[in-house]
């Protein structure tokens, strides 16, 4: 039987932001997209489990709600808000990129072989997404601690 | 069994993402219609579930996020390692997990909206 082709580095290569020589914001955005995706999936599973407590009556619901009504609970929810906003913003950037928007015109690859798709527009979108996510976290905290 | 092309799967991934964002905004706005803490009180949450339109929206949101989330997990796992056996195990594992989560969440929505609490 043919040997399975494996990505040798596995998760080690996956989380290394300087895998291709030097740190790049695009690589950081890629890692953050995966981390926030996994985080949001874990939160979603927890959220479905937590809301199922409504079937067990008011006392159980109130007890499970109390977990998120603490300072730590509010900070956790603020992180979830940040992950959600980043994942959405970066996801929209990727969708637009896959439709061909913001990638620049194709050209002959000349030295120093900088890919045209990794341009300032993309970088600005990544920084803006991180900024909006931080603002959303701040707003969420203001509402929860309000 | 019908096998979807990866390009179709990614279109579903993007479609579910856009749908989920739209419905999540409505879901969060429902919490803003009154004081945040008050909106999470037992009676208010039960009343929310018993609005049939909102219950249908929650069910749709559950399906969209589950499909998007578990397909995303599948993509991440396939990026890390490849091979026919592994890929099949990951795909079927994600589909099964997605089905279990949808069933579990639907149970909460259906029972609460029908007043079985």
Interface residues (C-beta under 8 A of the other chain):
Chain A: X4 X5 X6 X7 X10 X11 X14 X34 X37 X38 X40 X41 X44 X45 X48 X49 X51 X52 X54 X55 X57 X58 X61 X62 X65 X69 X84 X88 X91 X95 X143 X144 X146
Chain B: X14 X17 X21 X24 X36 X37 X40 X42 X45 X46 X49 X62 X65 X66 X69 X70 X72 X73 X76 X79 X80 X81 X82 X83 X84 X85 X86 X101 X104 X105 X107 X108 X111 X112 X116 X117
